[in-house]
């Protein structure tokens, strides 16, 4: 009896936490989602420096769509978006 071989759907696994590289001017003074922790986000304060991890106030999560922290009851999951650059190791 022949069986059909169906592709296995794998969930996306992010091998990094979403930290931007802060290499371009478009990243400066912007907030970026932390892929692993919805209570945190990254900020590029200056081009060419490491991003700084910030935390949302208590009971809030970072909304990538709105670009700010919102109350957890208003937050919903969205697929993360890659930052324009990544830190150089």
Secondary structure as the mmCIF struct_conf table of DSSP 4:
data_model
#
loop_
_struct_conf.conf_type_id
_struct_conf.id
_struct_conf.beg_label_comp_id
_struct_conf.beg_label_asym_id
_struct_conf.beg_label_seq_id
_struct_conf.end_label_comp_id
_struct_conf.end_label_asym_id
_struct_conf.end_label_seq_id
HELX_LH_PP_P HELX_LH_PP_P1 UNK A 6 UNK A 9
BEND BEND1 UNK A 15 UNK A 16
STRN STRN1 UNK A 20 UNK A 20
BEND BEND2 UNK A 24 UNK A 24
HELX_RH_3T_P HELX_RH_3T_P1 UNK A 25 UNK A 27
STRN STRN2 UNK A 28 UNK A 28
TURN_TY1_P TURN_TY1_P1 UNK A 29 UNK A 29
STRN STRN3 UNK A 31 UNK A 33
TURN_TY1_P TURN_TY1_P2 UNK A 35 UNK A 36
TURN_TY1_P TURN_TY1_P3 UNK A 38 UNK A 39
STRN STRN4 UNK A 40 UNK A 43
STRN STRN5 UNK A 44 UNK A 44
BEND BEND3 UNK A 46 UNK A 46
TURN_TY1_P TURN_TY1_P4 UNK A 47 UNK A 48
BEND BEND4 UNK A 49 UNK A 49
STRN STRN6 UNK A 52 UNK A 55
HELX_LH_PP_P HELX_LH_PP_P2 UNK A 56 UNK A 57
TURN_TY1_P TURN_TY1_P5 UNK A 58 UNK A 59
STRN STRN7 UNK A 60 UNK A 63
TURN_TY1_P TURN_TY1_P6 UNK A 64 UNK A 67
STRN STRN8 UNK A 68 UNK A 71
HELX_RH_3T_P HELX_RH_3T_P2 UNK A 72 UNK A 74
BEND BEND5 UNK A 84 UNK A 84
STRN STRN9 UNK A 86 UNK A 86
#
